[in-house]
Structures are given as structure tokens and as C-alpha cells.
């Protein structure tokens, strides 16, 4: 498959409905930040999304894991 993946969005590891102490705990012990990806087919017009994915930065050791991709739709 001839495609290119680009970063779609990134952010801190947060739970929007959780109290602040839960978010601090998550960011210090599990995941510090995340990014989502979108993969598009090269040479098509209009652009065709062929896969989506996500990756994250571990709070322990600061290691990146991912991206984990899934065909779309």
C-alpha cells in the first residue's frame, strides 16, 4: 500500500471528567502524552484515509510506544 502517515493531534494524558489529582496520577505513572495519526493514500484525489493510529509517551522511562494502527474504516 502506497500511503503516508501524519500526526493528526497530540496532547497530555488527561481524563476530561476526572478530578485533577487523577490526571496528575495518570501523567506520573502511566502515560505522559499521546499523539494520533492519520494515514492517507498517495496519489488519490480527493485524499483517501486508509488507516488511523495512536502512540504515547510512557511516564516511566519516557519511552515512546506505538503507533498502533488500524485500517480505516
N, C-alpha and C positions, 0 to 999 in steps of 0.2 A: 504494500500500500504506500503510495507516494503522498505523505502528509507532513505537516509541520505543527508542532505543539507550542503554544504560547501561554504565558501566565495570564490568567483572567482576573484574579483578585487575590489579595493577601490580607492577613490580619492577625491580631493577637488571639490566643486561645481564650475565648470568653463564652460564657453562658449568659445571654441577654436577660434572662428572667431570674438568675441566681443572685444571692447576696454577694457583695464584694469579697468577703473572706473566702467564698468558694472559688471565685475566679483567681484569687491570689494563690490558693492551694493548687489549682489546676496548672497554673503557669509555672509554679515552682517544683512540681513533682511529676507532671505527665508531659504536656505539650506546651511549648512556649509560644509558637506561632504556626501558621498554616498558609498554604497557597493553593489555589485551584487552577487547573489548566483546561484549555480547550484545544482540540486538535482538528485542523481543517485540511480538507483535500486540496492539494496543489493543482492549479490549472483548471479549476471549475469556476463558472460564473452563473449565478451567484455562488459565493463561498458555501461549501457543504461541510457541516460539522460531522466528523466521523468518530470522535471519542472525547470523553471528558475524564478528568483525573484530579487527584489531590495529593499533596505531600505536606509534611510537617517537620518542625524543628523540635527535637526532644529537649525537655528541660534537664534531663540527666545526661551530661556529657556534650550537649549541644550538637548532636548528630542529626543530620537530615535523613528522613526516610521517605521513600516514595520517588517519583509519583506513582500512585496506584491508579491505573487507567481502566476504563470500561468503555466498550463500544457504545456509540450513541446512535439511535435511540434505544 
